[in-house]
Amino acid sequence: MLRFYLGLTRQEWRIFKERNLNLCAFILQNHAVLKEKYLQKWWYLRWLLRRFKHKRIVRLEKIKLFFTRKVSVPTMDFNITTRCTLKCQDCGSLMPLYTKEQHFDESLDSFKVRLDALLKNVSHIYQFKIIGGEPLLNKDFAGIVDYACSKKQILLVQITTNGTILPTKEVLQSLIRNKDRIQIFVSNYTLHNKTKYNELLNLLAQNDIPHNTVRNASDFRWIQRGDIFSRNRDKEGIKRTFWNCWQKHCVLYFEGRYLVCTRAYWIEKALNPNINLNDGINLNVTATNMGEGNRPTKKSLKSSNHLRISNQDSRITMGDSTLPPLESLRLDSEVSKADLLAFYTYTNFSACRYCDKLNQRDTCTPALQIGEE
């Protein structure tokens, strides 16, 4: 059996199937663009996928895994900047926490090094999402898109923008050049903010750039994530929170680390920069002149009442012995096949101690700016 070949226990195999294999199949079945690209890539296996059933996709993923021992990444977010044009009071990534001097921008050189480090030991990435902040604010955005689209292991590059700014001529040319490999999601925040939403949609349509949006702004909602403080959950409580979370499949790649979700990194830094939740794999590969922006430090990070960061839990201190033990692998060089396999067989992420039980029923008005009601 494949699980014996990979050295997984029965429980680890069940987790891996749910977090990876089944998710691959679900995404490919329900995403029309990805489905077509998948069939184009493995055209010689159309006989296996002729009805594109869930079990057949899982079977193909197992075959690839058996021969390569490389996992496929169903979906992941790659954060290229913490800068944003908005200051949303319910920002899930806590972007308003950073001042102008504290923001991080991924340079093109560091992006290439880190993406190559990841791709070396994965089979494919089906959904590669470029996010921020507002990704269009990154000066190397065009080069980053070009490089990501040049990788055959990435089936689809998705870009999320808040619709408040228009792409520069250089960026637009990059989007046109790669329109067969990308899809852009434009957030509809027109209900409470002045944006360039309609102009951006028209520009994308004029150039036949694939894009998606929620047309009715009143139908666009955010999931309420709750205040940031420890819920005092034990291991079983953390696991239940993880499996019940609507974001459990949202993997983040930020500053060289492969993390469980977009919220995990900022929870760690907002509570105390000296606490390391170890919820991810460190992929900070050494590169000459990587040109990274300033990284947050203990002195630079500050809490904000608008973000409802709570330090009421007295256990949140440096050297806190009540924090969970190391949960995943931290690497100083490139990620290995075994590391990624281990990441997808783990569920006891300590970041889940600091969230509400996130589900689709608890929503809030999106993009309300700090100070607005």
C-alpha positions, 0 to 999 in steps of 0.5 A: 500500500502507498501509505506503507511506502511513504512511511505513514501511519493509518491516522497520518494517511487519513489526514493526508488524503483529506488535506491533499489528495481529496482537495486536489480532486475537489479543486480540479473538479470544480474549477473549470479553468483548472480542469481544462489545463489539467486535461491539456497537461496530461492529455495521454491520460484522458482515458483515465479521466474521461469522466473526470470523477473524484476517485480517478483524479485521486488515483492519478495523484497516488500514481504520481506520488508513488513514482516521484515521492513528491506531493502536489500542492492543491492551492497556496497563497504567496504573499508578495507585499504587506502594503495595501491601499486600504486599512480594513478594521477586520483585515484577516491578515492584520495589514494595518498593523504595519507602519510605512517603515515596517512593510515587507516587499518580496523582491524578484530575486528572492521570489525566484529563489524561494519559489525554486526551493519549493518547486524542486520537491513538489510535483505540481502546484494547481492554484498559485495565488499571488496576494498582499496587501495589494499585490499591485503595489509591489514594484517587481509585480510584473517580473514576479508574474512572468516568472511564476507563469514560466514554471510548468509545474504551476497550472494556474496563477491567480492574482487577488486585487482590491480594485482600488488601483489600475495596473501600470503599462508594464504590469498590463503588458505582463498580464496580457503576455500571460493571460493563458496562465492567469486568472484575476479576482477583483474584490468588490468593495464599492459599497463602502469605499471609492475604488476603480473597480469598474475601470479595472474590470473594463480594462481586463475585459478589453484585453481579454484577461481572464478575471472573476468578481462578485458583481453585487457588492452587498453579496460580498461578505467576509468571515468573522475571525474574532479577537486575537487571544488564546482560547485555552484549547487543548490538543483535541480542541485545536484539532477540532477548530482546525477541521471546522475552519473554513480556511483549513485548506488555505496554505500561505507562503510568506517570507520564506515560510510555508504556513498553515494559513494567512492568519498564522504569521500575523498572530505570532507577530502581533501577540509577541514577536519573540513567540514562534508558533512553528506552524510552518516550514522555513524556506529562507534560502540564502541568496545574494542581494535578495533585496528584501524589505524591512522585516517586522521586529519587536520594536517596530510592531505595535498593537492597534485597538482597531484590530482588536488584538487582546493581550488579556491572556497572561500566558502570552509572554516570551519563553511561555512554557504553556505554548505547544511544542514544535509542530512542524519542520523549520529548515534553513535551506530548501524544503525536502519531499519528506518535509512537505509530506509531514506538513500535510499530515499534521493538524495540531497547529497552535495558531488555531488557539487564537481564532474563533471557530471559523465557519461560513455563518459568522460574517461581517461587512468587508473592507470597513475602514478603521474608524467607520461603523 
